[in-house]
Amino acid sequence: AQSVTQLDSHVSVSEGTPVLLRCNYSSSYSPSLFWYVQHPNKGLQLLLKYTSAATLVKGINGFEAEFKKSETSFHLTKPSAHMSDAAEYFCVVSEDSNDYKLSFGAGTTVTVRA
Amino acid sequence: NAGVMQNPRHLVRRRGQEARLRCSPMKGHSHVYWYRQLPEEGLKFMVYLQKENIIDESGMPKERFSAEFPKEGPSILRIQQVVRGDSAAYFCASSPLTSGGSSGELFFGEGSRLTVL
């Protein structure tokens, strides 16, 4: 079975500084990997998706993630945090070829200090 | 264009009562998925439905839980005789396509938070 581990339950950064959210996955095959974001009182929104094309994936709002097979990692980064980035972020792996059966990490809550 | 609509947003039930959660997919979407998030855990897949059909219910508990997506109206997730362990956030998602041809993006609602006293 596929699974995802988000290494930090909470990350706090200052506005304008880089953001790094760490994610490791386990999968018995070549997975599809996603990052979703949930702002307070909002639904989950797809940030970006990896599907075995380029290993560096660019998403919305300046986020990007790098797939590293040797490290089984899919860390999310942003060079400069904005106050609006405060939210909960989920690293997600598809459990099989059906992209609807997603396995979510426990989430990382990001707070941004002014 | 309204997103995925879930209601109620918050529901409180006593042990033994029934809980009904409703989900209206995005306009033009005919595929609905239910996920559950237990406290301190990530979302877990429960069931995938198309209109009048259950496609995959491999994540649904075998007892007390049922889901439907009728020809008309929203999808319903029904939990009978609720217990404290059912307290969770239940998320609905929709998509216009399934695997193989999809973008892989599911559009999620804001969730329904069930509390069982």
Chai-1 contact restraints between the chains, C-beta under 6 A:
chainA,res_idxA,chainB,res_idxB,connection_type,confidence,min_distance_angstrom,max_distance_angstrom,comment,restraint_id
A,S32,B,G104,contact,1.0,0.0,6.0,A-B,restraint_1
A,G43,B,G3,contact,1.0,0.0,6.0,A-B,restraint_2
A,G43,B,F108,contact,1.0,0.0,6.0,A-B,restraint_3
A,G43,B,G109,contact,1.0,0.0,6.0,A-B,restraint_4
A,G43,B,E110,contact,1.0,0.0,6.0,A-B,restraint_5
A,L44,B,F108,contact,1.0,0.0,6.0,A-B,restraint_6
A,L46,B,E105,contact,1.0,0.0,6.0,A-B,restraint_7
A,K49,B,G104,contact,1.0,0.0,6.0,A-B,restraint_8
A,S97,B,S99,contact,1.0,0.0,6.0,A-B,restraint_9
A,N98,B,S99,contact,1.0,0.0,6.0,A-B,restraint_10
A,D99,B,S99,contact,1.0,0.0,6.0,A-B,restraint_11
A,D99,B,S102,contact,1.0,0.0,6.0,A-B,restraint_12
A,D99,B,G104,contact,1.0,0.0,6.0,A-B,restraint_13
A,Y100,B,Y33,contact,1.0,0.0,6.0,A-B,restraint_14
A,Y100,B,Y48,contact,1.0,0.0,6.0,A-B,restraint_15
A,K101,B,F45,contact,1.0,0.0,6.0,A-B,restraint_16
A,F104,B,G42,contact,1.0,0.0,6.0,A-B,restraint_17
A,F104,B,L43,contact,1.0,0.0,6.0,A-B,restraint_18
A,G105,B,G42,contact,1.0,0.0,6.0,A-B,restraint_19
A,A106,B,E41,contact,1.0,0.0,6.0,A-B,restraint_20
A,A106,B,G42,contact,1.0,0.0,6.0,A-B,restraint_21
